[in-house]
Amino acid sequence: MDLHRCRMRRTGWYSHRRNNAVAPNSSDRWRNPEQYQMTKSPKNSRTHFATTTTLAVTLIAAPACSDSEPKKPALPIKTWSPAPSAPEPTYKAEQIKAALISPKEVGGDVQEVQVALESMARSRAPMCSLTDAKIANNPKIAARQFQNPQNGKGEIKYAQLFALFKSSTEAASTYKELLDKARSCPAKQHVDARKIKKNFILLSHNDSWRVTETPVAGWTHFRGVEEHVEPPSETKYNVYHFMYDYARRGNVIISTLYWEPTEPKGSADPIIKRADEVLSKQLQKIG
């Protein structure tokens, strides 16, 4: 462009503002043209704009010529899209059955026994304070239970429930319901003694509860950690550490409960570690 051939035209408009009020913007001026009138100044013949409240300065610049060079075409804009995630697996009952862990993988001297855990015996998921929760969407359910012969120190009990759904969507919605249920459990509560079976009474106890969420072996997973304290007068090993695990992948939900007792000052850390190992083994075998 020849800069000597181009000229900029500038016009100015000024008007006086009283009482320091805020000036209207340009759109106000276009909406209210009657506020601005052409009047003759009493002191000279020049024409000026008169207004009672407005102070504004407008500078208008317009080029007198334009560049005649053709514009270059715009480069195409590259867009980025994330790679599609792999579809979730759809498991069959035969796959689950073939991948079940053995009693030895749970612990030494552990044997599989008849399911005695009340919730799983009723095809329901175990929940805080040995209560249970309904498993929605009508899946196929199978349960197992294990234990070793020890009582008190070294005692191990473990139970598994497998829920096979028609679709991953049904499994996902059921998993969310279980998570919501676990989150609604009180952090601390006292539970009165109650009779569970003809020859079994659950002693009164105090429970503490917390929920954590951590993926395990590619499975979506949350855990309820519960400390169950019975009266020390009843037994030396009166503190039970329960690990309620819930894992989902594809169309399967696995609910497990691992527990061991300790003395009042016993640490839960070794029990948590053993529960982690057993859960990881099972989920890895299913894949």
Buried (B, 14 or more C-beta within 10 A) or exposed (E): EEEEEEEEEEEEEEBEBEEEEEEBEEEEBEEEEEBEEEEEEEEEEEEEBBBEBBBBEEEEEEEEEEEEEEEEEEEEEEEEEEEEEEEBBBBEEEBBEEBBBEBEBBBEEBEBEEBBBBBBBEBBBBBBBBBBBEBBBEBEBBBBBBBBEBEEEBBBBBBBBBBBBEEBEBBBEBBEBBBEBBEEBEEEEEBEEEEEEEEEEBBEBBBBBEBEEEEBBEBBBBBBBBBBBBEEEEBEBBBBBBBBBBBBBBBBBBBBBBBBBBBEEBEBEEBBEBBBBBBEBBBBBBE
